[in-house]
Amino acid sequence: MTTTAPSTIATTRSGGCSRRSTSGRTRTATILFSDHGELFGEHGFTNHGNTLFQPDVRSVLLVQVPGLKQVQTVTSPVSLVDIEPTILMLAGAPPDQKTHAWNLMPFLTEGDKVGNPTRPLFLYSDLTKGMVRHESRGVIVGPYKVIRDLSTGTIEMFDVVADPEERVDVSAKHPTERANLGAVLEAWEHETSLHRNISAAIPMMQGRYPMRPGH
């Protein structure tokens, strides 16, 4: 299954999915998300977990915090791992100093201006269907996404802003960006032991990646 997914935050001032009393809604934050996207024939695939293409890894993320003056939409990509530090912040619990994840609260109030286009968002998939194993790793930085498909032995880079359907491999057109993202992805794989074990945990050493908003 795909374990990380870039998301766009949509915020809402409604009661969301909560069916509590009015007094309860004033004290209850609502976070609604999906754990993956879905393929409906794009690139010849259906369902999910087969690839790291955008329809497979983009997911829903809706956030409503009572009493908070929120922006309506945040277009900066974030990751579902960012939900954990956000919940810790809302609960008044101390943050996990070892995580690379970002607290999303600054995004809710300040929008895209707190985003960092140099932040890498890492992706991986590992799914076996019958006798076929689909295994890929990827990274997104700014408009570029590199996908390393271990099942086919291919490496591709797409400009997901100019080419959201990921039809054209721009590796040859932008060799410097391709080399840089490839190095970032390889370093992440070694740091997380994904080069040895796809089931490894994903701790990050803070400081190797762009600082989180508010830090």
N, C-alpha and C positions, 0 to 999 in steps of 0.2 A: 504494500500500500504506500501511497505517497504520504510522507510524514510532515513535510513543511509546505506551506502554500502561500504565495504572495496574495495579499488581499487589499482591496480598497475599502476604507472605512466609510460607511454611511451612518450618520447619526440621526436620531429621531427624538422628538420631544413628546411623542405619544406614550401611552402606557405599554407599548410593545406587547409581549406575550403574557405579561403579568395579569392575573385575574384576582389579585388581592384587593383588599379594601383601599379606598382612597388614601387613608393614612399610611397603609403599607407601601403604596407606590411611591410616596414621598421619601421613603427610606430604602428603597430597593433599586439597585442598579441592574440593568438588563443587558446581557451580552448574548447575541444570537450569531452563531457561526456554523459553517459546514466544514467538514474535515478534508474535503477535496472537491474538485470540479467534476466534470463529466464530458466524455467524448461521444459525439453522435455522428461518427463517420469521418471526422477530421483526420487527415493523414492516414486514412484507412483503418482507424481503430474505433472501437466502441467501448462503453463502460468507463472504468477508471483504473488507474494504477499501472497501465501499460506503458505510459510515456511520461515525459516531463514537458510536453507542449502546453501552451497557455490554457486551453480549455480543460485540461486535466488538473492543473495545479492552482488555478485561480479559484477563490472560494468566497462565499458570502461572509461579511462581518458587519454586524449592526450593533451599535452601542448607544445606550440611553442612560444618563446619570441624572437623577432628580436634583433640581436646584442648580445645575451647571449650565451656564450659557454656552451652548455648543455651536460649532460650525455645522453646516448641513452635510457636507461631503468632504472627504480627504482623498485626494488622488495619489498621494505618495504611497508606493508599495510598502507593505509591512508584512510580518509573518505571524502565523497563528501562535508561535512560541511567545509572542509579545503579550498574549492574554494573561499569562501567569503573573508577571510583574505588575501588570495593570490591576489585577484583582488584589494582589498584596497591598498595593498602594491604597485602593479603595477600602480595604479592611483595616488599614492602619498597622499592618504587619511590617516588620523590617524587610528590606529588599534582599534578594539573593545576590551577594557581591560577586559570585563566580559566573553568573549567567551572562551571555551576550545579548539576551533579549532586551527589548526596550519597553519602558512604561509608556503606554499610549495616551495617558491623560493630557500631556501637552498638545498632542494632535487634536484632541477633542475641542480644546479651547482656542488654539492658535492656528490650526489647520496646516496646510502644506509648508508654511514658512519654517517649521521646525524640522522638516524632513532633511535627510542627507543623501544626495544622489550617489555618493561614493560608498554607501553601505552595501556590502554584499549580502544577498539573500540566497541561502544554500538550499538545494533540493536533492532528494534522492527517491528512487522507487525501487522496489524489489517485490515482484509478484510472479508466482508460478501458476500457470493455467495448464492443466494436463501435464504434458511433457515439455512445455515451453516455459522458460524463465525469462521474464522481462526485468532487466536491471540497468538502471541509469543513475548518473549523478549530474548535477548542474549547478550553475551559479548565475545570478542576475546582478549586474551593476549598471545603474543608469539605464540606457536604452538597450544594452547588449545582454544577451543570454547565451551562455555556452552549455551545450548538452553533450555529455560523454555517455554513449550507449554501449555498455559492456556486452550486451547481447549480440550486437552487430559489429562491434569494434570501430564504430564511427564517432567522430567528433565534429559538431557543427556549431556555428555561431549565428544568431539571428538578431536583427534590430527590431525589437518587439514594438517599438513606437512607430517606425516607418512601415513595418511589415508585421502587423499584429497576427496575421494568419501563419507566420513563420514558413513562408514558401521559399525564400531565397537565403542560402548559406552565404554570409558575407565575410567568411574567414579570410579569403584571398584579398578582398577589398580593404580589410582593416587588419592587417597582420599584427600590428603592435597591440591593439586591443585584444585580439585573439590570444596572443602569447601571454599578456598580462592576466587575463581572466583564467587561462589555463593554469597558470602558476598559482593563482589564488585558490582555485578549485583543488589542485593537487595538495597544497599546504593544508587545506581544511580536511581532506581525506586522511592525511597522515596524522593530523592533530586529533581527529576523532576515531582513528583506527578503522575507518571504513575501507581502507585498502586491504585490511585483513579480515574484518568482520562487519558485515552490513548491519548486524543487530546491535552494534556497540552504542553506548550512550553518546550524547552529543554535548559534552561540556565545552565551553569556550573560555579562553584566557582573555579577560577584559584588558583592553589596551592594544590588542592586535587589530582591532576593527574600529570603525568610526564610533565616537562617543555617543551615548544615548542622549536624547533630549533632556535638558535639565541637569546634565552632568558636565 
